[in-house]
Amino acid sequence: MNKTETLKDGSAIVIRSLKLDDLERLMAFYAELPEDDRKYLKVDVTDRDVVRRRILLTEQGNVFRLVAFAGDKIAADGMLEVREEAWQRHQGELRVIVDPAFRRRGLGLILMRELYFIAAERKVRTVVAKFMRPQEDARRICRALGFREESLLPDYVTDRSGQPQDLVIMTADMKEFWNELESFYHATDWQRCQ
């Protein structure tokens, strides 16, 4: 996959599958994220070995990674992990993180849409997103896209500073998720930028 998209401000980005060759650029992307963003991520993205192993997971066939490039720089990273267990094969966990310089320009939505297409191909029926409670902006975006909070597990996870945090689990039916994604594209003047 190698796809050029236009952001709300008219700038072009290229979305493609993440490759091991992208490791240095991905490390640079993570290093530039504010500490407050990295603090709540599922893994330590400053650890090169961890990031490398997670890229290699894409070779197993149930983890899909997309990156958005602005020139030679990664501007966003997205992941869809389709569950392997028979009783959860209809579920896919979605994660997206966008460079602060590219937020509020539609990049996260574009990446989510592309991950949606992958999920549909894999016959995913339910999309899952997990957040620590302080990640209110991310939860708000997911609510706007049709996700609903299913569960809150008190002090279930630990952030990078070692503080216990509540885990919020949100889900969206694929059809509802698509309808909300489409309404975002049609409800704005974004169409004129395309």
TASULVEN-V184984 format. One record per backbone hydrogen bond with DSSP energy under -0.5 kcal/mol. CO is the residue of the C=O (numbers start at 0). NH is the residue of the N-H. If there is no record, write none. Layout:
{{CO;NH} {CO;NH}}
This chain:
{{0;16} {2;14} {4;12} {6;9} {10;6} {12;4} {13;68} {14;2} {15;66} {18;21} {19;22} {21;25} {22;26} {23;27} {24;28} {25;29} {26;30} {27;31} {28;32} {29;32} {33;36} {33;37} {34;38} {36;39} {37;40} {38;159} {42;44} {43;46} {45;47} {46;50} {47;51} {48;52} {49;53} {50;54} {51;55} {52;56} {54;57} {55;58} {56;59} {57;60} {61;81} {63;79} {64;17} {65;77} {66;15} {67;74} {67;75} {68;13} {68;70} {69;72} {72;69} {74;98} {75;67} {76;96} {77;65} {78;94} {79;63} {79;81} {80;92} {84;87} {84;88} {85;88} {87;90} {89;124} {89;125} {90;82} {91;127} {92;80} {94;78} {96;76} {98;101} {99;102} {101;104} {101;106} {104;7} {105;109} {106;110} {107;111} {108;112} {109;113} {110;114} {111;115} {112;116} {113;117} {114;118} {115;119} {116;120} {117;121} {118;123} {119;122} {124;173} {125;91} {126;171} {127;93} {128;169} {130;167} {131;134} {133;135} {134;138} {135;139} {136;140} {137;141} {138;142} {139;143} {140;144} {141;146} {142;145} {147;170} {150;168} {151;153} {152;155} {152;166} {156;164} {158;161} {162;158} {164;155} {164;156} {165;132} {165;167} {166;152} {166;168} {167;130} {167;169} {168;149} {168;150} {169;128} {170;147} {171;126} {172;176} {173;177} {174;178} {175;179} {176;180} {177;181} {178;182} {179;183} {180;184} {181;185} {182;186} {187;190} {188;191} {188;192} {189;192} {189;193} {190;193}}
